[in-house]
């Protein structure tokens, strides 16, 4: 039996508040607070695909602060057995 699925995900952090979310067959989100001294921003967005025992993902993330800026593109492949 083949199963197809897709989910979108995103998260961001601005200052002292973290927000994460996942949209798809299994969805969750939450908000948490961290105490920090500097203003920062972190965010990510991407897509995950599922077919049978294999999963593929492609995402983009950015992290910025007053002293540093990072950007990353990632690709994933997973086989469950």
N, C-alpha and C positions, 0 to 999 in steps of 0.2 A: 504494500500500500504506500503510495507516494503522498507526501504532504508538502504543500507550499505555504510559506508564510512570509510576512514582511513586517518590519517594525521600524519606526523612526525614533530617534532619541535626541535629547538636547539637555544641556545644563549650563548654568552660568552662576558666577559669584561676583558680587559687586560690594566692595567694602566688607561689612560684617555679616552679610546674609548670603547663604548658599541656597540655590534652588536647582533641583534636578527633576527630570521627568522622563518617562518612557511611554511611547504610544505604540500599541500593537496588541497581540493576543494576550500577553501578560503585561499589564500596565501598572506603574507605580509612580508616585511623586512624593516629595517631601521638602521641608524647609528646616534648616538648622542654622544656628548662629555661632560664629567663631569670634573670639576677641583678638583683634589685630591692631597694630599701631599705625600701619600705613594703608593708604587706599589702594586696593588691587581689583582687578577684573579677570575672571577666568570663564571661558565658555567653550562649549563643544556642540557639534551637530553632526549627524551622520545617518546612515541607513544600514540595516542588517537584513539579509535574505536567508531563508531557510528552505531546504529541499531534502526530505528524507533525513539522513544522518549527517548532512553537510550544512555548514553555515558560512556565509561570506559577509564581510562588513567593510565599509569605507567611511572614514570620518575625518573631520577637521577640528582642531582645537586651537585656542589662543589664550595666552596668559600674559597679562600686563601688570606692571606696578610702576612706581616712580623711578625705579632703577633698572628695570629689565623688561624686555618684550620677547616672548617666545610664540612661535606658530608651528603647528605640526599637522601633517597629513598621515593617516595610518590606514593600512589595509589588513584585514584578518581573514583567515580561513580556518575552520574547525571541523574535524571529523569525529563523530561520536560513535563508539562501538562497545 
